Amino acid sequence: MTKRVGFATRIGAIAAAVGSAVGLGNIWRFPYEAGNNGGGAFILVYICCIIVMGIPVILSEFIIGRSTHSNMKAALLKLSPGKKYYLFTYICIIGSFVVMGFYSVVCGWIIEYLYQAALGHLSNHTPEEYSNMFTSLVSNPWRCVGWTVLFLILNFLVMSRGIEKGIERVASIMMPLLFLILIIFCVNSLLLPGASKGLKFLFYPDFSELTMRGVLDAFGQAFLSLSIGISCLVTYSSYFKDDTSLTKDATTVAVLDTLVAILSGVMIFPAVFSFGLEPTAGPRLIFEVLPTIFQQMPGGYIWALLFFLLVFFASLTSTISLSEIPITFLIEEHKMSRPHAIAWAALFTFVLALFAALSFNVLDDIKLFGKNIFDMMDYAASNIFMLLGGLFTAVYVGWVLDRKVVHEQMTNGGRLKGRMEPFLIFCLRFAAPISIIFIFLYLTGII
Ligand code: PFF
């Protein structure tokens, strides 16, 4: 077994977990999901998901990871010797590649915008021109694939340097900076004329706009955003120290992650309404709205650059955690060297990302249920892999795992009160599985 290094400090460990959670899911995806599903109504469902499923599943992943200090497969084998639960690890690994596939394409778009910002091209354009700029990017296969490959090279270069110190340091600096910048942008947006319409759109719960599919999207978004259901947090928490309070850490991750998502909405929607843009523009929303905001701010050039740089780092701390899932698995279970494991992970990711990058241009006529390959990967990742993963994790820790292990981890061997334990067990046994199963039955038309 490879010698396991841990996170050096508790703050560093939290920063790394928050770094994994905070990413494109919050800044790019959350605002457009809310925009498409009735704003405030979506946010309410989303917050309920975070409380009854998000935090309990984060805690469950922490319990599995920290009690065993192992990757998912070894952990399930240690906790349930002789049982087949460990097979679930393979679903997690496929899930992590599917997320990486579409996610790295968006990261590629972010690098292009960073480049355009550096050249000073994100200024003096009309909203239509920004819209055309985005269309011309995604319809050009060379640019899309080129930026995606560049992102993947950077991602796997960071991985190859050994990440423990790297992730911890990068995340500890970048996360506070990201918060600061987000707050500045929010204040700026709120001062725009007509900002209140955007706030009303974001916070007023209009349930007539929320469909059952919207509820599913809220579930999927919560899972994607919190990085749960594909063993990412099992992998990270396997590096946690034994004396940190898992309950506190899980709650901190969930609260900060939700705060960034909501602040991203506050940054975007007042501006959308103020500039007369379309709140339901979908995945292109931030690429059209943000440049319009930057150009009317004093020092817009610097803000644009800083913003895309931070989104880039936020994405990188997420993709690092995603790639770590198969890499730790290959190193520990298949006895590969780190460079060897990285090469395999990079190859698989590249193939999937290639399909995703080409799905807006060369492969745009390949569609299933009206979705192109990119959309299918995005949908499958959050609404199938991560939700199913969440269901497995909840049922496993709630019903199968020895309660002594849960109690031991919740109380750090009796040193903490562990007051959340009954709530945790209730959510894991009933609330989370019943809601997830209900959503699946509804979508498959069974009820
Ligand atoms: N939580 C990340 C985001 O919101 O962008 C995405 C993510 C990272 C999902 C790590 C899954 C994961 F394992």
Boltz pocket constraint, residues with backbone or C-beta under 6 A from the ligand:
constraints:
  - pocket:
      binder: B
      contacts: [[A, 20], [A, 21], [A, 22], [A, 23], [A, 24], [A, 25], [A, 26], [A, 99], [A, 223], [A, 224], [A, 225], [A, 226], [A, 227], [A, 228], [A, 230], [A, 232], [A, 233], [A, 318], [A, 319], [A, 321], [A, 322]]
      max_distance: 6.0
